[in-house]
């Protein structure tokens, strides 16, 4: 077998030949990348742990990692706030989108240096609360697509603005669905200590051709007052004989309707 190595930079080369090589040969490591079959000398991988720690050129990267590490930690808690909803309505990108959302909020913290910024400080910004509003658990089925009526949340009444609905006219139905389920929730999130409390309303279920229906939710308030978040959940089901089966998560919706921060 004839193998040709064309060196592109110090200690690294690209291998060309009739087959691709993966593994170690003498002092050479072979591996596959999108750029081709790369070979590098063992023990010469460029930057070391010491250089990464001491070289100031890596400082911006380390500070960004601190901020984003905090976002990942807080994001795991955020996705637990209405886990019962997200279990039935989310897509594969929710973790990444949550981290991106929280990172945008953390950047609103103008009091601390990069790498030391805090979520609670960023939330003091009016813009940050706006970032939260409208966050979708399933971006493939946003609320505006599923529910064909504008909706808002009233904190004092613990209620949504819509009082009645015609399921057939006002809802975008998946072909497989015969019933729709509505539910709302309020969560209090102490994002400093990462504790939370979630209160769910009763669930309202309608057949597809029910006609005009009332949205009568009963919803209590969380006991603590840190950061309140209001959610709406719409999921669909089909009846197979006498069994009710909820449709897969990609058909359903969970949306953060409003956010309220207490002093």
Secondary structure, 3 states (H helix, E strand, C coil): CCEEEEEEECCEEEEEECCCCCEEECCEEEEEECCEEEEEECCCCCCCHHHHHHCHHHHHHHHHHHHHHHHHHHHHHHCCCCHHHHCCCCCCCHHHHHHHHHHHHHCCCCCCCCCCCCHHHHCCCHHHHHHHCCCECCHHHCHHHHECCCCCEECCCCEECCCEEEHHHHECCCCCCCEEEEEEEEEEEECCCCEEEEEECCCEEEECCCCEEECCCCCCCCCCCCEEEEEEEEEEEEEECCEEEECCHHHCEEEEEEEEECC
